[in-house]
Amino acid sequence: MKSKQTKSVPADVLHRVTALLRDYANNPDAGFAYSDPGTMRADLETLEAIVADNSPQRLAVVLDGGLVQAVVGENVPVDLEVAIIDYDTLGAEDSDLMSVHQSDGSTAEAVVALQSIERPGIDLNSVFNQPDVPATPL
């Protein structure tokens, strides 16, 4: 697994945001106001970029009865292409078969489906944070 270097929040951004949150927590009726909307927007973009960069990229293939039900992902590029390749071609129509080039130079017949990545309707933290889930290829 590739580890990312954690980025830290610039001190000036951290100071402004902390002060604003402290003021709001102490007096919520006063409202939530930054002195300059441009600074607020820049601070927000800085914080969002840091959160996105420090969030794990995760992809899960959901199966039921051996059939792919969904491919779900968190923090993955929206244009990431996913192909489901099934070499179990028994009963497949000839028109559904494709030749897939193998690393040894040969080809193999497979049923291939292109799948879009959906936002997860499941808690991927509960999957990825369990100590009993093997981290090696199946």
N, C-alpha and C positions, 0 to 999 in steps of 0.2 A: 504494500500500500504506500502510495506517495504521500509524504507529509508536506504540509505547507508551512511557510514561515509566517508566524503571526505578526500582523502589522499592529502598531500601537496608534492610539488616538493622539494627534498633535496636542500639545499642552494648551494652546490658546482655545482650541475647539472644546476640549474637555472642561476648561475653566468656564467658558460661556455657558455651555449646556448644563453643567453642574449648578452654577449660580441661578440660572433660569428655573431649573427644576426645584431647587431649594426655595426660591421665592414663591413659586406656585404652590409647593407643598405647605408652606407657612401661611399662605393667604390665597386659597383657590378662588375666592370671590373676586379678586383683583384681575383675574383673567391670565391668559398665557400670551405674553408679548415679548418679542425680540425687538431690540432698538432699531434694527435695520433688516428689512425683508431679504435683501441680497445676501447679507451675512448669514441669516437663518438658512436660506436655500443652499448656500455653499457648505455650511456646517452639516446640514442634513445629507447632502450628496457625499461628503467625506465619510460620515458615519455609515451610510448605506454601503459604500464601496468597501469599507473595512469589514462590515458584517458579511457581505457577500463573499469577499475574498477568504474569510476565515471560516465559512460554513462548508461542511463536507459536500462533495459532489457524490450523489448516490443514485444508483439505478437498481430497480428490482423487477424481475420478470415473475409475474403471477401466473401460476399454473393451477388448473383444476382438472383432475382426471387425465393428466398428461397433456392437456391442451392449454396453449397460451391464452389467458383471459385478458391480460393487460401488461403493458410495460409502463412502470411508473418511475418518476425521477424527481429528485430535489437538487436544485442548483446546477442543473446541466444545461448546456446550450440549447436554445429552443430549436435550432436547426440540426441537432444531432440526429443522424439517420441510424435506425435500428433495423436489422434484418433477422428474422427468425428462420433458421435453417433446420429443416427436419429431414434426416436421412432415412427415417422409417417411411418408405414409400409404398408399402403394401396397401393395395386398395386405392391408391391415388390414380387419378385420370392422367393419361399421357400428356394432355395439354397443361397440366399443373406442374409437370416436372421441369427442372432446370439442371444444366450441367454446372457443377461448382468446381472450380479449379482448386486442387489441393496443394499443399506446400511441397509435396514430393514430385510434382509435375503431372500427376494423374488427374482425372476428373471423376466426380461421383454425382449420381443423380440425387436430387433432393427436391422437396417442396419448400419454396421460399415465400415468405410473406413479409412485406415491409410494414413496420409498425410505428405508429407515432407514440411519443412519450406523453403520458398523461400526468397531471398533478396527482399525487398519491391521496387516496381516500383511506389510507391506513397510516398508522404511526410507524414510520421507518426507524425512529429511535428505538422502539421496542424490539425491532428485528436486529439492528446493527449493534446494539449495546448489550446483547445477551452473551454471556461468557461461553455458552455451550455451542454456539454457531461456528461451524468449522470455517477457517479463513483460508483454506486450501482449495484448489480446484476439485470438483466432484469426481 
